[in-house]
Amino acid sequence: ALSGYGGEIMEMGQGGGRDSYPVVGPINNLLESNAGRMEDWAYAGSWDGENIGTCNPTSNGGYSESQTKYDASTLRSFHTLVESRSASSTNFEDEAKLGTTADLFTPYGTGNGHISRNIRLSLSMIDLVEPYVKVLGVDGFDIRDDVIPLMPRTEHSCRRTKVMKIPEKSRRNGNVTIAWTVGGSFTVDSTAIMYGKWSDLDLGGFFDCMSQPTKEELDVYFDNLQQAKNGPMAIESTVRFSEPRSGITRWHKNVPYPPPDSEFLTPSEAVFEVDLDLSRFKQGDSIAVYAVARVDQGWKTRSNNVYKNLHPQSHIVNARTNPDWFHEREGKVIQGRTDWFSIPLTIEIGHPMSSTMEKSVRSPDEEWEEDHVDYDRMLIWRKIKITFYAVFFVTMIVVCFFCREESDGTDVCSVWREYRKIEKATTVQIDELYDDEDGGDGWFDCFKFGGTKMEGQGGGGFEMADQTVT
């Protein structure tokens, strides 16, 4: 995992020539072990008991030996060392070497330099601490951001802070397009949309706006759902999944960076879209829409020369690949999982004549104030208008054919009738086209066109039997 991670972040530091990270690899190989480096200690200080001891430091006034003891959860970090060249080998007085904010996320951009490449590295590492999934929009309507700074979330608060209202769909136009993104990772192994009525998702009590359901909770929920479906009440669950997708995120080395001088500052998000058939839901239904993703599963693959044949020991790897991983210290918990759920979007099914609109509020304590529209009355008036136009049209047809005065032959009905007569009289019948296809000396003995006979002559010519052809 560390090797792959190092290769990916090396791409973030590229820039050509002396502004690039020249080499990436194990620290001990590149910079020697020095009887144990801080990076090794930060990764293995909690679990490699054979090689980690305590000490009694005297520097800086000294401190207690007890402060050099660490439990099994503390030191399991992904540690990256970036060494800058010495002042003697790098002219830091040349500001152009330091870089600018121009094309900040483009390694080969016009503003690349020592500082800008390390900013890219730092921001990518911050984003990669934990995977996340976010629903972006519905039918082209963007949804406001999931996280509001300093705003606490409470159980089911997202039913008010992340809400879209759509009209009731028919079988003919029942599809709704959902867009979502996956971040905090390099590779998206699979991602999909889980959706269903809130009443069905409440069956297990595991789905809220605050926490990620564990593997055990998901197993219990779907077992309960299956029992409810097959039980005496025969509940038919509305919970379904879309077809899974896969891809790569904005930090993957194969994602194109913004071109130089682009109006887009950061690499594009990994955006996925799917059409959901919501025609079976009716007005008044409340639907929960979760985006789910499984990422970076390749990180759990071990090399052949791993120390003591150990599995990955860092929190960052196990948190996204190992559901059995659990560490707790001073009220902080790291629970491993393979499936990551977004904050759910609530879709409310409105009247068939209503419009798609966002009903999210900034604070869970607020209530959405929606303008009252009497859609039933609007529907009645629409039916009245359609009926009126239909009656008017039929009445005009009746007047045209049965109630008009004697025609002089120039009205529409008379002209159309005469046209039909002419069309019928000039229709060429296939069985009259050839009298005797095989007889005679020429290609044809004769054929008829408009009732006029044309006789074939030997040698390929034709002689008109009647000089007037109509």
N, C-alpha and C positions, 0 to 999 in steps of 0.2 A: 504494500500500500504506500509506504513512504517513497519507494522508488518511482512509482507511477505519479504520485503527487508532485515529487520534485521535477519530473519531466514536464508536467503540465504548467507549473508555475514558472519554469524556465522560459516558456513561451511568452509569459507576461513581461519578462525582463528584456526581451530582445529589442534591438534597435539598430544593430549594425555597428561594426567596428568596435571601438573601445567603450561604447555606451551599452554593450550587451553583457549579460552574465556569461563569462567565458566558459564555465564548466559547472556541471551539477553532478553531485554524487555523494556517497557516504562520507561523513565528516572525518572519520578516522583515516580513510584512504587519502583524502585530499590535504588534511592539515595535521595529521598524526594524532595519536590518542592522548598524549600528554598525561598519562596515568589517570585517564578518566576525564571526560569533558562535561561541561554543564549540560549540553544537549543530551548526552547519554543518561545522565543522572535525572534530568527532568522527565525522560521517557520511562526509565526502568527503576527509579528510586523507590517505588512502592512495592514492587513484586520480585525483584531479583535480589533476594535476601542474602545469597551467598557472596555477592560482590559489593553489597552496600552496608556500610557500618555507620556508627555514630562518631562524633568528634567533640573535642573540648576546645573551641577556638579561643584564642587570646587576643586576636586583632580587634581593633576598634573597641577596646574595653572588655571584650569577651562576652560570652553569654552561655547559658546553661546547656548541658549536654541533652537535656530533655527536648530542647527546641530543635534538635537535629534528628529526631525520630519521626517517622511518617507512617501513616496507616496505609492500607492496601488500596485506597481510593485516590490519594492525593496526586502522586506523580505518575501520570500516564498521558503525557501531552505529546502532541505533534509539534516538534520544535524545529524551526528553520533558522539557519544562520546565514545572513547576508553580509559578507565582508567587503567593505569599501577599500579601494586602493589607497595606498599611503599618499600623503600630501606631496611627497617627492616625485611620485609617478603620475600624479594627476594634477592638472592645473585648475584648481578650484576657483582661482581668480577670474577665470573665463566663465562668465555667467551663462553663456550659451551651452556649456557642458552640463549645467545643472538642470536644464529643461524648463519648460513653461507649461501652463495649463492648456495650451493648444493641442488638440488631438490627444488628450490625456490617456485615453484607453486604446490608442493605436500605437503598438510598439515601434512601428516605423514611421510615425507621424512627425510633423515638422517640429513639435515641441518636446520630443523625447530627450531625456537626459538622466543624470544620476538620481535626482530627486523624483522626477515624474515616474520613472520605472519602479521605484520603491513604493510610491503611492499606489500604483496599480497592484503590486504584489500585496500590500497591506490590506487594501480594500477587498481583494479577492479572498484572502485568508479569513477576513472577518465574515464575509458572506458564506463561506464554506463551513463554518463552525457547525451548523445544523441545517438539514434539508427543510424546505418549506414548499407548500403548494398554495396557490391563490387563484380563485375564480376572478376573471377579469371582466366579463361582460355577457350580455344576453341579447341575441339578435342585433348585434352591432351597437348596443347601448353600453357604454363603459360604466363600471361600478366604482364608487369611491374606494380609497385605500382601506385595507383591512385594519391596520393598526393606527390608532389615534394616540399621540404621545400623552402619557400620564393619565390616560382614561382607563380606569379599572374595568375588567370584564366580569360579568356575573353569569351564573348559569342561565342559558337560553337568552341572554341579552342580544345575541346576534339575530334573533327573530325580529328585532326592531332596528338594529343598526346595519343590517345587510339584507335588504329586501327589494325584490322586483315584483311588479304586478303586470300580468299579461292577460289578454283576453282569452276566454275559453276557446279551445281549438276544436275543429271538426276533423274527421278522417281525411278530408281533402287537403287541409292545410295545418295538420297537427304537429309539424316539426318546429322545434325551437333550437337555435344554434347557441351552444355554450362554449365560451373561450376561457382557457385557464393557462397558467404558467407553472413551471417547476424550477426551483432555484436551490442554492446551498449545496450544490453537487456538480459533478462533471458529466456523468452519464445517467440518463433516464432509462432504466431497464424496462419498466412498464408503467403506464399511467392510464387512468380511466375515470369516468364519472359514475358515482353511485348516487342514485336518486330514488325517492319514494315519499309517501306521505309522512309527515311528522308523527302522526298517530301510530304508524307502524314502527318507526325508528324509536319511539319512546318505549316500545315493548321491553327493551333491555335496560333502559336507563343509562346507557353508556355514552350516548351521543349528546353532547352539549356544545357550548361555545368556548369552553375553557381548557379542555384536556384532550390528549390523544388516546383513543381506546387501545388497550393492550391486546396482544394476541389471545390471551385467555378470555378477555371480555368479548372479543369478536367471535371466538368459538362458541361461547355460551349464548350470545345473541342469536347467531344463525341456527343453533340447535333449538332454541326456544321458538324461533320463527318457523322452523320446519314442523315442530310439534303443534304449533297453533294452526298451521295450514292443514295438517292431517288429523287434527283433533275433532271433537264433537261439534265445535262451532264452525269448523271448516273455513277459517279465515284465509282469504287469498291476499297474500302480501303484494304490495305495490313496489317493493324495493327491487331495483334492477341495476345492472351495470352496463355501461357502454362497452364497445369493443376496445381492448387495450391498445395503446400506442407506445412507441419508444422513440428515443432521440437523444440529443445532447443539449447541454445548457450553454449559457453565454460564456462560461469560463473554459470550455473545452477547446483544446488547441486547434481543432478543425473548424471552429466557428469563425467566419470572416470578421475581422475587426472593422470598425467604421473607417471608410476611406479618408485620407488626409483632407482637411478642411471641410469635413462633413458637418451638417447641422445636428447630427446625433452624437452625443457625447460618449455614451456607453454602448457596448456591444448589445445586439438585439436579444431580448428575452426569448426563451424557448416557449413559444406559444402553440398550444394545441387547440383544435376545435372539433366538435362533434355535433351532429343533429340528433336531438332526442324527440321521440314521438310522445307527445303529452296529450293526445286526443282522448285518452281514457279518463283523464281527470276532468272534473266538472267544477262549475262556478262554486266558489266557497272553499275549495280544497287548498290546503297549505302544504307545499312540497319542499323537502330539504334536498339540496344539491351539494354533494361533497365531491371535490376533486381529490383523487388518491394517487400516490406515486410510490414506486420502489426504485431506489437509486444506488449507484456505486457498488453493486454486489460483487464486482470483480475485486474489490479491496480485500475481501476475506480469503482470497486465494493465496496459499503459502508457496514460497520458493523452496527449492530442494535443500538449501544450506542454512535453514533457519536454526537459530540457537535453541538447543534442546527440543527441536521439533515443535516449538510453541505456536499456538494460534496468535493472531494479532492481539496485542495487549493495550492499545490506546483506546481512550474513550471515543474519539472521533470516528474510528472504524467500527467499533462494536455497537455504538449507538444507532448505526444505520444498517447493520448486517446481522446482529445477534439478538433475537427476542429474549434470550435468557440472561442477558447482561443487566445487572442491577447493582448500583452503588449509591449509598446515601451517607452524607456527612454534613453535620450541622444544619439540618433541615433542607439541604440541597440534594436532589435526586437525579441520577442518570439512569433512565430505563431504556434498554435496547429495544429496537423494533425494526421491522422491514418495511412496513407500510405507513406512509405519512399522509395524514388527512388535512385538508384545508379547513379554515373557518367556513362553516356551511352558509350557502346562499339560500334564503327562503324565497320561493316563488309562490305568489298568491294568484289563484285563478279568478279572474274577474268576469264581468258580463261579456258576452261575445262581441258587443259593440264598443267596448272600452278600448283604450290604447295602452301600449306598453309604456311603463313609467317606473322610475325608481322611487321607492318609499322609505329609503334608509334615513335614519335620524343620526345626528352627531353623538348624542348621549343616550344611553339606555333609559334614562329617566324621562326623555321626551316622548311625545306621541305625535304620529304623523297626522297632519290636518289635511284631509282630502276634500276637494270641492264635491258637493253632492250633485250627482247627475242622475236624472230619472231616465235610465236606459229603457225601462219597460214602456214608458210613454213615447220615447223616441222610436221604439220598435213599432208601436201601434201606428204612429204617423207615417212611418216608412211603408207599412203594409197598405195603409189607406192610399198613399200616393201611387204605389204600384198598381193597386186595384183600379184607381181612377184612370191611369194611362192605358191600362189593358182594355177597360170598357170603352174609352174614347177611340182606340184603334179599331176595335171590332165594330163599333158603330159606324165609323167612316167606311169600312169595307162593305157593310150592309147597304149603306146609302149609295155607294158607287155602283153596286151590281143590281140592286132591286128598286131603289127609290129615285133614280135619275130620270129626267125627261128624255124624249127621243133624241138620239145622238145624230150629229152631222158627220160622224166618222172621224173626227179629229181628237176626241177625248182619249185619255190614256187607256181605258178599258177596251175601246174599239180598236185602237192601233195595235195593242198587244194581241187581240184575237186574230186580226188580219195577218199579223206577223207569224203566228203559229200556223195559219193555213198555208202561207207561202213556204215556210220551212218544211212542212209535211209534203207539199207537192214536189219539191226539188230534191227530196231525199233519194239518194242512189241506193238501190237494192242490190246487194251482192250477187244474188242469183240471176239478175238480169244483165249483169255487166258483160258476161261472155255468152254468146249464142252457141258457137261451136269452136272451142278453143283449138281443136286438133285438125279441123277441116280447112280447105283452101290452100292457096299457094304461098301466101305471105305469113307474117307473124299471127295475124288475126283475120278471120273472115269478115267479121264486122263487130262493132260494139255500139252501144247506145249512150248518148250523153244528152240529157235534157229532152229526150224524145226524138232526137235527130239521128239518122242512120249515117254512119261513115263506113265506106266499103274499102277493104284492103286490096291492094294490087300486088301481083307478083313482082319481085325485085325490091320490095321494101318500101315503096311509096304508097301514098293514100290519095284517093280522089273523093272529093266532097260530093255526096249524092244530093245534098240540099245545101245551097250556098249560105243559107241563114242558120246559124246555130245560136240557140238561146239557152 
